[in-house]
Amino acid sequence: MLVKRAIGSGLCGLLVTCALAALLDAPRLRADQTVQVGPGTVFSPATVTVSPGEAVVWNFNEFHTSTSDTASGPEVWDSGFLLSGTFSHTFTTPGTYPYYCAVHSFPGGTAMNGVVQVVGGGVTPTPTPIPPTTTPQETATPVSSGTPIPALGSSGRMLFALALAAAGLAALFLSGRR
């Protein structure tokens, strides 16, 4: 019985340590969003939502740009002309930031334009799209009426499961000591 309790106590300590390490690393988990640029004259999705500190990564499939509508202010970017590869911008200030392709549109235009919404705090729910194989159709982006529930990636889910397991084992062993 004494050996069983010692092993259980050691296992509980290990799980608690892993859970604490995972929780301390949790702020580093980000929900960067990917926008496909092309094929054709389309940003897909046309609207993405991120939190401050998160990035939007534009994945170029054809000759285009990703250029902010404004040349001054808290969030200004210009990918330059790219035929392939990626360009990213990390957003820090909450707000709505329209952008366009300098080859196919203009600020405030409708030909090839998109919007980045930066909302305060938490991981955001905008999914990373699969590159379209046909002409994309318009889809609605969910709008949150409050603080969004964080979406966890596979590593976040694993860390959360470890934290829950550690808390459960700690409660089990602590209740047996009375």
Wavefront OBJ file of the C-alpha trace (Angstrom):
o trace
v 0.000 0.000 0.000
v 2.874 2.355 0.856
v 4.604 1.643 -2.487
v 1.339 2.210 -4.383
v 0.823 5.567 -2.642
v 4.451 6.627 -3.363
v 4.110 5.755 -7.057
v 0.756 7.547 -7.261
v 2.155 10.596 -5.496
v 5.145 10.701 -7.876
v 2.888 10.343 -10.909
v 0.606 13.088 -9.608
v 3.599 15.388 -9.097
v 4.827 14.701 -12.625
v 1.403 15.406 -14.129
v 1.010 18.611 -12.115
v 4.455 19.760 -13.256
v 3.613 19.003 -16.912
v 0.255 20.744 -16.605
v 1.833 23.852 -15.077
v 4.484 23.941 -17.793
v 1.761 23.605 -20.429
v -0.356 26.355 -18.905
v 2.618 28.702 -18.626
v 3.337 28.080 -22.311
v -0.324 28.672 -23.301
v 0.051 32.443 -23.997
v 2.455 31.554 -26.799
v -0.294 29.648 -28.644
v -1.544 31.883 -31.416
v -4.270 31.647 -33.984
v -2.621 33.203 -37.010
v -4.928 33.219 -40.035
v -4.078 32.306 -43.631
v -5.565 34.035 -46.665
v -5.191 32.433 -50.093
v -4.327 35.031 -52.764
v -5.675 33.695 -56.039
v -6.248 31.790 -58.119
v -8.049 34.504 -60.006
v -8.842 37.855 -58.471
v -9.873 36.721 -55.017
v -8.707 36.757 -51.413
v -10.066 33.657 -49.672
v -11.491 34.231 -47.167
v -12.149 37.875 -47.946
v -12.577 38.724 -44.238
v -10.497 37.297 -41.393
v -10.578 37.967 -37.665
v -7.508 37.979 -35.416
v -6.611 39.142 -31.917
v -3.846 41.642 -31.154
v -0.489 39.882 -31.485
v -1.740 37.457 -34.125
v -0.692 37.534 -37.767
v -2.410 37.196 -41.103
v -0.371 35.171 -43.602
v -1.163 35.748 -47.258
v -0.311 32.717 -49.429
v 0.285 33.855 -53.008
v -0.736 31.596 -55.917
v -0.472 34.224 -58.688
v 0.899 37.731 -59.331
v -0.812 39.996 -56.755
v -0.203 42.229 -53.716
v -1.699 42.606 -50.267
v -1.744 46.323 -49.540
v -3.506 48.157 -46.711
v -6.072 50.725 -47.858
v -4.338 53.425 -45.843
v -0.709 54.546 -46.009
v -0.694 55.808 -42.403
v -2.114 54.700 -39.085
v -1.605 51.858 -36.639
v -1.717 49.013 -39.197
v -0.015 49.613 -42.537
v 1.418 46.897 -44.779
v 2.379 46.219 -48.380
v 3.576 42.832 -49.564
v 4.967 44.209 -52.777
v 4.344 42.274 -55.988
v 4.523 38.517 -55.395
v 3.961 35.615 -57.771
v 4.295 32.894 -55.112
v 5.317 32.435 -51.491
v 3.903 34.113 -48.419
v 3.726 37.509 -46.757
v 2.616 38.112 -43.184
v 1.707 41.068 -40.996
v 1.236 40.875 -37.224
v -1.656 43.030 -36.037
v -1.407 44.831 -32.686
v -4.232 47.386 -32.661
v -7.956 46.488 -32.535
v -9.940 47.810 -35.499
v -11.106 47.039 -39.032
v -8.431 47.170 -41.713
v -9.455 46.924 -45.394
v -6.854 45.949 -47.985
v -6.599 45.412 -51.736
v -4.484 44.001 -54.571
v -2.637 46.885 -56.261
v -2.674 44.965 -59.571
v -6.451 44.441 -59.715
v -8.127 47.016 -57.473
v -7.691 50.177 -55.399
v -8.396 51.370 -51.819
v -12.127 51.089 -51.167
v -12.662 49.147 -54.392
v -14.621 45.955 -54.912
v -12.605 44.040 -57.533
v -9.995 42.360 -55.296
v -10.353 43.609 -51.742
v -10.418 42.108 -48.275
v -10.784 43.036 -44.609
v -8.854 42.149 -41.464
v -10.804 42.581 -38.230
v -8.680 42.817 -35.083
v -10.702 42.152 -31.937
v -9.381 42.411 -28.377
v -8.130 39.389 -26.426
v -8.349 35.644 -26.851
v -7.880 33.213 -29.685
v -10.142 33.922 -32.630
v -12.510 31.595 -34.462
v -11.759 32.317 -38.130
v -10.779 28.998 -39.743
v -7.833 28.709 -42.112
v -9.363 27.886 -45.512
v -8.377 25.065 -47.842
v -7.166 26.507 -51.159
v -10.107 26.704 -53.553
v -10.148 24.433 -56.575
v -13.020 26.234 -58.292
v -14.386 29.750 -58.234
v -14.983 30.487 -54.531
v -18.426 31.449 -53.329
v -19.068 34.123 -50.729
v -19.388 32.832 -47.189
v -20.353 34.644 -44.045
v -17.793 35.101 -41.292
v -19.220 34.580 -37.793
v -19.463 37.782 -35.779
v -18.993 37.508 -32.044
v -21.244 39.532 -29.763
v -18.785 39.179 -26.878
v -15.476 37.591 -26.014
v -14.974 34.545 -28.241
v -14.480 31.094 -26.764
v -10.856 30.186 -27.449
v -10.342 27.629 -30.195
v -7.540 25.230 -29.336
v -5.310 23.564 -31.888
v -4.149 19.971 -31.449
v -1.276 20.973 -29.139
v -3.601 23.201 -27.103
v -6.098 20.356 -26.694
v -3.306 18.040 -25.540
v -2.092 20.601 -22.996
v -5.638 21.129 -21.741
v -6.170 17.362 -21.386
v -2.926 17.045 -19.404
v -3.962 19.897 -17.131
v -7.364 18.286 -16.505
v -5.789 14.897 -15.832
v -3.307 16.423 -13.393
v -6.056 18.301 -11.567
v -8.180 15.145 -11.349
v -5.316 13.037 -10.025
v -4.364 15.723 -7.524
v -7.954 15.878 -6.259
v -8.113 12.073 -6.068
v -4.919 11.758 -4.038
v -5.705 14.720 -1.810
v -9.147 13.332 -0.983
v -7.603 9.967 -0.036
v -5.283 11.566 2.536
v -8.067 12.667 4.902
l 1 2 3 4 5 6 7 8 9 10 11 12 13 14 15 16 17 18 19 20 21 22 23 24 25 26 27 28 29 30 31 32 33 34 35 36 37 38 39 40 41 42 43 44 45 46 47 48 49 50 51 52 53 54 55 56 57 58 59 60 61 62 63 64 65 66 67 68 69 70 71 72 73 74 75 76 77 78 79 80 81 82 83 84 85 86 87 88 89 90 91 92 93 94 95 96 97 98 99 100 101 102 103 104 105 106 107 108 109 110 111 112 113 114 115 116 117 118 119 120 121 122 123 124 125 126 127 128 129 130 131 132 133 134 135 136 137 138 139 140 141 142 143 144 145 146 147 148 149 150 151 152 153 154 155 156 157 158 159 160 161 162 163 164 165 166 167 168 169 170 171 172 173 174 175 176 177 178
